[in-house]
């Protein structure tokens, strides 16, 4: 089996002239494909709640409790796009009077009219779903972490030649003990749950036209207090873009496209040493069919088009399959075929050069 490794980190931009153009003829290029890949790496920041040590005293919490502050990284999304580009090694003249001229022009395949480089298909694969968390969710804790403390001291004064002690009361702000604040928050959560039950049971008289809004507000307030015990996770995303172009001179049975290496503790890294917590990601492409079509014969007035090759794609993690990502065309690894000039109509796929819904001698063929 042939095995080749190709990587290109910049988009291939092609500009070609109007070969063979005359007053009645134009040149057109068959398409070739490139693969655009967007990889998302997520940074998960775990914030321990200030009352995590008292979480067992709070009932009715199903969320896992974060025991310590931590940061972890992981691959969270891969998006594939198949790009259609002109193949300057496959340029053919076409007459304005040719039955296929309008279809070629409409697809933007004419050299002198510009080339359509829009993506032919897109696939997005999410490996983890997470909601972006707002930072500093412990504001409820900060708002009530102080209390007034009253101190009593006695001052000796003289009254009627007799020394007596009189009390003097002073006050100042001090930080509350964590145990006291946790107990106060638990009491507040219990009050919220009691109000919630009274609303849905009808025990509390209220304007029920706004019942849904009131319940939502109570639930939101409770959640803001509960995370003081459970903690919360914050997600930051970073995207990396790659474009792989494939040489058109010959096809490969298997193609490996390197992506990146992610460390659970350090994020994207440059030097991969295959240590614990390091993951190397690549795309593996394997051809599904074989190219058994004979070489292009010289037939006068025939219309050249392309039959693409199709490849299955897998995302590999440390050389093991993580996700099957579908099938993509690579036109330049397919065959250039001839359509007889009797073809009066055909839909052209700009991404692959394939013809479909062809009308020959008044009959529709697929």
C-alpha positions in Angstrom: 0.0 0.0 0.0 1.3 3.4 -0.9 1.5 5.7 2.1 2.3 9.4 1.8 2.2 12.3 4.2 1.2 15.7 3.0 0.9 18.9 5.0 0.4 22.5 3.8 -0.2 25.2 6.4 -1.2 28.0 3.9 -4.1 28.2 1.5 -3.1 27.6 -2.1 -4.3 30.5 -4.3 -4.1 30.0 -8.0 -4.3 32.5 -10.8 -4.4 31.4 -14.4 -4.6 33.1 -17.8 -7.0 32.6 -20.7 -5.3 29.9 -22.6 -6.7 29.3 -26.0 -9.3 32.1 -25.8 -10.5 33.4 -29.1 -13.6 35.2 -30.2 -15.6 32.0 -30.0 -13.7 29.8 -27.5 -12.7 29.9 -23.9 -10.5 27.7 -21.7 -11.8 26.1 -18.5 -10.0 24.3 -15.7 -11.2 21.2 -14.0 -11.5 21.5 -10.3 -9.2 20.0 -7.6 -9.9 19.8 -3.9 -8.2 21.0 -0.8 -9.2 20.2 2.8 -9.7 23.1 5.3 -9.7 22.0 8.9 -10.6 24.1 12.0 -9.6 22.5 15.3 -10.8 23.9 18.6 -8.9 23.4 21.8 -10.8 24.2 25.0 -9.3 25.4 28.3 -11.4 24.2 31.2 -10.9 26.3 34.4 -12.3 24.7 37.6 -13.1 27.2 40.4 -13.5 25.7 43.9 -16.3 27.2 45.9 -15.5 29.1 49.1 -17.8 26.8 51.0 -16.8 23.5 49.4 -15.9 22.0 52.8 -19.5 22.5 53.9 -21.1 21.1 50.8 -22.2 17.9 52.5 -24.5 20.0 54.8 -26.4 21.2 51.7 -29.0 18.7 50.5 -30.4 18.3 47.0 -27.3 19.0 45.1 -26.6 16.7 42.1 -23.8 18.7 40.6 -20.3 17.3 41.2 -18.4 19.3 43.8 -15.1 20.8 42.7 -12.5 20.0 45.4 -9.6 22.1 44.1 -8.8 24.8 41.6 -7.5 23.3 38.4 -7.0 23.9 34.6 -7.3 21.2 32.0 -7.1 21.3 28.2 -8.8 19.1 25.6 -9.7 18.9 21.9 -13.4 19.9 21.8 -14.3 20.4 18.1 -13.1 19.5 14.6 -14.6 21.1 11.5 -13.9 19.9 7.9 -14.5 21.9 4.7 -13.8 20.6 1.2 -12.6 23.5 -0.9 -12.8 23.6 -4.7 -9.8 25.1 -6.6 -8.8 25.3 -10.2 -6.4 22.6 -11.4 -4.0 24.4 -13.8 -2.7 21.0 -15.1 -6.1 20.2 -16.5 -7.2 23.2 -18.7 -9.3 22.6 -21.8 -10.7 24.8 -24.6 -14.5 25.0 -24.9 -16.5 26.7 -27.6 -19.2 29.2 -26.9 -21.5 27.1 -29.1 -20.7 23.9 -27.2 -23.9 22.5 -25.4 -22.0 22.4 -22.1 -20.7 26.0 -22.3 -23.5 27.5 -20.2 -23.1 24.9 -17.4 -19.4 25.4 -17.2 -19.8 29.2 -17.1 -22.5 29.0 -14.5 -20.2 27.0 -12.2 -17.4 29.5 -12.5 -15.0 27.0 -14.1 -14.1 29.3 -17.0 -10.5 30.5 -16.6 -11.2 34.0 -17.8 -14.4 34.4 -15.7 -13.0 33.4 -12.3 -13.0 30.3 -10.3 -15.5 29.3 -7.7 -13.7 28.6 -4.5 -16.6 28.2 -2.2 -16.7 25.2 0.1 -18.6 22.3 -1.3 -19.5 20.7 2.0 -18.9 21.2 5.7 -18.9 18.8 8.6 -18.7 19.9 12.3 -17.9 17.4 15.0 -18.3 18.4 18.7 -16.6 16.1 21.2 -17.6 18.0 24.3 -20.5 20.4 24.9 -20.0 23.1 27.4 -21.6 26.5 28.2 -19.3 29.5 28.4 -19.2 30.4 32.1 -19.0 34.0 33.3 -15.9 34.8 35.4 -16.2 35.7 39.1 -19.4 33.9 39.9 -18.6 34.1 43.6 -19.8 37.7 43.9 -22.6 36.7 46.3 -19.9 35.5 48.7 -17.9 38.7 48.4 -21.1 40.8 49.0 -21.7 39.3 52.5 -18.3 38.4 53.9 -18.1 41.2 56.4 -20.1 41.9 59.6 -20.3 44.5 62.3 -18.6 43.4 65.5 -19.5 45.2 68.8 -16.9 45.4 71.5 -17.6 46.5 75.1 -14.9 48.0 77.2 -15.2 49.6 80.7 -13.8 52.9 81.6 -13.2 54.0 85.2 -14.6 57.4 86.0 -15.1 59.4 89.3 -18.6 60.1 90.5 -19.0 61.9 93.8 -15.4 61.1 94.7 -16.1 57.4 94.1 -14.4 55.5 91.2 -16.9 53.6 89.1 -16.7 51.7 85.8 -18.9 52.6 82.9 -19.3 50.5 79.7 -18.2 51.9 76.4 -19.5 50.2 73.2 -17.5 50.4 70.0 -18.2 48.8 66.6 -16.0 47.8 63.6 -16.2 45.6 60.5 -14.6 42.2 60.7 -14.6 39.2 58.3 -17.2 36.5 59.0 -16.0 33.0 59.7 -16.5 30.7 56.7 -18.6 28.4 58.8 -21.0 31.2 59.7 -21.3 32.4 56.1 -21.9 28.8 54.9 -24.6 28.4 57.5 -26.3 31.7 56.5 -26.2 30.7 52.8 -27.7 27.3 53.5 -30.6 29.0 55.4 -31.1 31.3 52.5 -31.2 28.4 50.0 -33.8 26.6 52.1 -35.9 29.8 52.2 -35.8 30.0 48.4 -36.8 26.4 48.0 -39.7 27.0 50.4 -40.8 30.0 48.4 -40.6 28.0 45.2 -42.8 25.3 46.6 -45.3 27.8 47.9 -45.6 29.3 44.4 -46.1 26.0 42.5 -48.5 24.6 45.2 -50.6 27.8 45.4 -50.0 28.2 49.1 -48.6 31.7 48.5 -51.0 34.2 47.1 -49.4 35.9 44.1 -50.0 37.3 40.6 -49.9 34.0 38.7 -49.7 35.8 35.3 -46.0 36.2 36.1 -45.6 32.8 37.7 -43.0 31.5 35.2 -40.8 34.6 35.6 -40.9 34.4 39.4 -40.0 30.7 39.3 -37.1 31.4 36.9 -35.8 34.2 39.1 -35.9 32.0 42.2 -34.1 29.2 40.4 -31.5 31.5 39.1 -30.9 33.0 42.6 -30.6 29.5 44.1 -28.0 28.5 41.4 -25.9 31.5 42.2 -25.8 30.5 45.9 -25.3 26.7 45.3 -22.1 27.3 43.3 -20.6 28.8 46.5 -20.5 25.1 47.6 -20.1 23.2 44.3 -17.8 25.6 42.4 -18.1 26.1 38.7 -16.3 25.4 35.4 -15.2 28.2 33.0 -14.5 27.4 29.3 -12.1 29.4 27.0 -11.8 28.3 23.4 -8.9 28.7 20.9 -9.2 27.8 17.2 -6.5 26.6 14.9 -6.9 26.6 11.1 -5.1 24.2 8.7 -5.4 23.8 4.9 -4.1 20.6 3.2 -3.6 20.6 -0.5 -3.0 17.3 -2.3 -0.5 16.9 -5.3 -2.4 16.0 -8.5 0.3 13.9 -10.2 -0.7 10.7 -8.5 -3.1 9.5 -5.8 -2.2 7.8 -2.5 -4.1 4.9 -1.0 -3.7 6.4 2.5 -2.9 10.0 3.5 -2.0 11.2 6.9 -2.6 14.9 7.7 -0.9 16.0 11.0 -2.9 18.4 13.1 -1.6 19.3 16.6 -0.6 17.9 20.0 -2.6 18.7 23.1 -1.4 18.3 26.7 -4.0 18.0 29.4 -2.0 20.4 31.6 -0.2 22.7 29.1 -2.5 23.0 26.2 -1.1 22.9 22.6 2.6 21.9 22.6 5.3 22.0 20.0 7.4 19.0 21.0 5.5 15.7 21.4 7.2 13.1 23.6 4.3 10.7 24.1 4.0 11.3 27.8 1.0 10.7 30.0 -1.6 13.3 29.3 -0.3 14.2 25.8 -2.5 13.5 22.7 -1.3 13.7 19.1 -4.2 14.3 16.6 -4.0 13.5 12.9 -6.5 12.9 10.1 -6.3 9.6 8.3 -7.7 9.4 4.8 -8.2 6.0 3.1 -9.3 5.7 -0.5 -12.5 3.7 -1.0 -12.2 2.9 -4.8 -9.5 2.2 -7.3 -8.6 4.1 -10.4 -9.3 1.5 -13.2 -10.4 4.0 -15.9 -8.3 3.9 -19.1 -6.3 7.0 -20.1 -8.1 9.9 -21.8 -8.7 9.2 -25.4 -8.6 11.9 -28.1 -12.1 12.4 -29.3 -13.0 15.4 -31.4 -15.5 17.7 -29.8 -15.7 15.6 -26.6 -16.2 17.4 -23.3 -13.6 16.5 -20.6 -14.8 16.2 -17.0 -13.7 14.6 -13.8 -14.7 11.6 -11.9 -13.4 12.2 -8.3 -11.9 9.7 -5.9 -13.5 9.4 -2.5 -11.8 9.0 0.8 -13.0 8.0 4.2 -11.7 10.2 7.0 -11.0 9.4 10.6 -9.7 11.6 13.4 -6.8 9.7 15.1 -5.8 10.2 18.7 -2.3 8.7 19.4 -2.7 6.6 16.3 -6.0 5.2 17.4 -9.4 6.1 15.9 -11.3 8.7 18.0 -14.0 9.7 15.5 -15.2 8.6 12.0 -15.7 11.9 10.1 -17.3 10.8 6.9 -16.4 10.7 3.2 -14.8 13.5 1.1 -13.9 13.8 -2.6 -10.4 14.5 -3.9 -11.0 15.3 -7.6 -7.4 15.4 -8.7 -7.0 11.7 -7.6 -9.9 10.7 -9.8 -10.1 10.2 -13.6 -10.6 12.6 -16.4 -13.4 11.3 -18.7 -14.9 12.4 -21.9 -18.6 13.2 -22.5 -19.7 12.8 -26.1 -20.7 16.1 -27.8 -24.2 14.7 -28.1 -24.7 15.6 -24.4 -27.0 18.6 -24.5 -27.2 19.2 -20.8 -25.5 18.3 -17.5 -25.2 19.6 -14.0 -21.6 20.1 -13.0 -20.4 19.7 -9.4 -17.9 22.6 -9.0 -16.2 20.8 -6.1 -15.5 17.5 -8.0 -16.1 18.1 -11.7 -18.6 15.3 -11.8 -21.5 15.4 -14.2 -25.1 14.4 -13.2 -28.5 14.5 -14.7 -27.1 14.4 -18.2 -29.4 14.7 -21.2 -28.1 12.8 -24.3 -30.1 12.8 -27.6 -33.2 13.9 -25.8 -33.0 11.3 -23.1 -32.3 11.9 -19.4 -29.5 9.9 -17.9 -28.1 9.9 -14.4 
